[in-house]
């Protein structure tokens, strides 16, 4: 739990102090989307198929900070500096860099409590390494859609 609390404080502080490229509306959209997307993924991979869980297996109140206060600021940090108007290679490199950072963070979250809080069933870190770029592309697609919708209103 200690590692989670430290991460929440660091990620949220970094997000709220440095994210200047996104409007408040975009930040809200991405915050809610991240929570819903993570809940859907966790519902199936975590609970139905027992791939992974937070703290203890099952749905618990202690899972809420992970779902609501950890992923969203991370996505805001990712989007804030995304190189939208650069070459494909730079955008791809940025996604790979963030995927690597997320895998490193996940590996840290796997250490025993009090620092770690994440546990694997059949899931492996390699699966995360493969899924993070796809997840980040989904987030980017949703963000672009939100920006498009804001322009058409």
N, C-alpha and C positions, 0 to 999 in steps of 0.2 A: 504494500500500500504506500510505503514511503516513496518509492520510485515513481509511482503513478502521480502522487501529489506534487512532487518536484517537477515532473514532466508537464502536468497541467498548468502549473504556475509559469514555467518557462515558455511553453508554447503559446499560451494565451497572452502573456506579456509581450512576447515577440510579435505576435499577430497584431495586437491592438496598438503597438508603438510603431510598427513598420509598414503595415498594409495601408498604402495611400492611393494605389492605382484603381481600387475597386470602390464603387459607390456603396452607400449604406444599404441600398436595396439589393445590390449584387451580393454583398456580404451576407445579408439575411437569407437570400435565396440559396446560396452555397452552404450556409450553416445548416439550414433545414434539410436540403438535399443530402448532405453528407450523413446526417443522423438517420434519415429514412433509408438511404442506400445501405449503410452499415447494418441497420436493424434487419433489413431483408436478407443480406448476405449471412449475417450471424444466425438468423432464424433457421436457415437451411443448412449451411455448412457447420455451424456450431451446435445447434440444438437437435435438428432432425437427424443429421448424419454424424454427429459427435466428433467432428473434426478438430475442434478446439473450443476453449472456454476461458472466461476470465475468473480469477480467484478460485471458485469451486464450480463443479459441473452443475448446470441448471440455471434457471433465471433467478437472479438475486438483485436486491436493491444496490448492492455494491458495484454492479455492472454499469449503473447509470452514469457515473462520472466518465467512464471510458467511452461510452457511446455519445455523450452530449458535450463533453468538454475537452476531449483529446483530438479526435479526428477533424472536427471543423476548423480549428485554428491552423492545423497543419495544412489543410487544403487551401485556406486563405493565403498562407505563406507561399505555397506552391504557385498559386495563380498570380500573386502580386508581382512576381518577377519573371513570369513566363515570357519568353521571347517571341511574341506573336508575329512580329514583322521582320523576322530574320529567316535565314535559310532553313531548309528541312533538316539538315545535318545538325544545326545548333538546337533546334527544337527537340530533335530526337535525343541528342546528348543531354539536354536538360531533363527530359523524362527519365532517361537511364540513370542520371545522377540522383534524382529524387527517389527512384526505385531502390537504388543502392542504400541511400540514407534511411529509407523506411525499413528495409531488410535489417540493417544494423540496429535500428531502434527496436524492431521486433525481437531480435536476438537478445538484446539487453532485457527486454520485458519478460523473457523466458527464464532468467535467473531466478533462483529461489527467493521466496518472501524473506524479508520485508521489502526488498528492492523490486522484485519481479511480481507479476500478477497474471501472466499469460501462461496457458498450459495447452499442450497438444494432445489430441487423441491420435488419429491416423495422419493428420496434417503434418507437413514438413516445411522447413524454411525454404526449400527449393520451390515449392508450390507458390509460396508468397512472392518469391523473386520473379516468377513467371506471371503472377496475377497483378502485381502492382502496376506495370506499364499499361495493362488493359484497363485497370481501375482509373488510372490517371487520364487516360484517353476518354473514358466515359465522363469523368468530371469535366474535362475540357469541352466536350461536346455539349454538355448541359450548360456550362457557362456561356458558350457561344450562342446557344439558343436563348438564354436569358438576355444577353446583350442585344440580340436581334429583336426580341419581343419589346425591349425597352425603346428601341428606335422606331418601331412601328406604332407605338401608342401615341 
